[in-house]
């Protein structure tokens, strides 16, 4: 890698603190930098659709749930791995745009349901194909086997970090 800022940082630490092993930075630092880069490259179609950060995640979670595209806020929170407070703010924005609607859960006056509107379904369906094409383009520098291996390794790391 010609322009690898993380490798340069690791080399600097090796020179300044030879008693330490900075190798974990080669993985963690690159993951962090890639997350920011990838987000910036995937964000433009969502911004063009006037979706705030995380708004597409709400719409996509509802769409993936299948017809009638309805989940509780708690289910959305778990599906998106964010707090219920973050979900509520996103639902508020999307409801103002008529992309989702809230209703009282049958049999539970305190429970709420969030449902994707037909307009919301159409927006998700329009955006997801482009989103997947963009993701595929970002991975074009890797072979199918490399992508599979990377997906496996990242899955293992996720499982190790997310287990209790």
N, C-alpha and C positions, 0 to 999 in steps of 0.2 A: 504494500500500500504506500503510494507516494506521499499523500497528504494525510497522514494519520496523526491527528493532534493528540489522541489518547496515547499512542505509542511514544510520542515525544515526551509527554508528561511522565510516563513510566520510566523512560530513559533518564530524565532529569532526577526523579526520585532515586533511581539506582545509583546515580553519581553522588547525590547529596546524602543519601542514607543507605549505604550498602548493607547495613545491618537489617534492613527491612525488605520484605518481598512484596513489591507493588503489583505483581501479576494479576490479582483480582480486578484491578482497575481496567485491565485489557478487556474484560468481559463487562463488568458493571458500567464502566465509563462509556463504552461503545453502545450498550443498550440504551443508556440515558440519552446520548447524543442522537442515536437513531430514532428514538421515540419522538424527540422534538422535530427532527428533520421530516420524518414520515408524516407527522401531524400537519406540518406546514404544506407538504405536497398533496395531502388528501383533502385538506380543508376548503380549497376554492369552490368546488361545486356546491358544498353545503352553504358557504357564505353567499354564493350567487342565488341560492334558494332562500336566502334570509333566515337561515337556521343558525342559532347560537351554538356554542360548544356544548355537545351532549344532546342537543335536540334530536338529531338524527338517531341517536342511540335509543331514545324513547320510542320514536316512530318505528324503528326497525324491530325493537323488542316486541311491540304490539303486533306487527306484521308477522313475525316469526311464530307468534302464539297461535296463528291460524284463526279462521273465522270462528267467532265474530270479532276477533282482534281486540279482545278485552282482557285486562289484568287489573289487579288491585295495585295501589301504590307500593305496597310491600313487595309484591311479586315483581314489579318493575325495578324496585331498588335492588333486589337480589339478582335479577337478570342482568343488570347493568353494573353491579358491584359498586354502587354509590349509596350515600345516605338517603333516607326518605326526604330529608329537607332539600337536598339537591334535586330529587325527583319532583317534588312539589313545585319548585321554581320553574323547572322545565315544562311541566304540565301546564302551569299558568300561561307561559308564553305560547305554547302550542294551542291551547284552548282559545286564546285571543285571536289566533289566526284560523280558527275553525278546522284545525287538523286533528284534534282530539276533542272528545266530550266526556264530561264526568256525569255519573249517575249514582243514585243510592243503590246499594246492593240489596237484592230481594231478600227479605227475611232478616236484615240487619241494618237498622236505620242509621247506625254509626259507621257502617262500612261504605266505602266508595269504590266505584269501578271506573276505569279509564278505558275508553274505546276509541279506536282509530276511526275517523270519519272517512267516507268515500274519497274526499279530497286528500286526506292523509294517506290512504292506501295508494292512490295514484302517484303522489309525490315520492313515497318510498320506492314504489316500483320503477319510477323514472330514474331515481338516483342510484339504486343498488347496482344496476348493470354497469353504469359508469364507474362506480366506486370499485367494483371487482376488477374492471379493466385496468384502472389506475393501480390497484394493488398488484396485479399481474405484471404490469410494466415496471414497478419498483423492484420486483424479484427477477426481472429478465436477465440479470447478470449471473444468476445461479442456475445450475441444471435442475431438472426435476428431482434427481436423487439428492442434491445438496439442499433443496427446499424441504424435502421430506426429512432429512437428517436434522436440519435446523429446527423445523417444527417439533420434532421429537425431543431435541435437547431443550428447547424453550419450554415445552410442556413439562418435562421433568423438573426443570428449575422452578417453574410456577408451582407445581405440586409440592416440591420441597419447601418453598417459602410460604405457601398458603396453608400447609397442614398445621394443626394445632400443636 
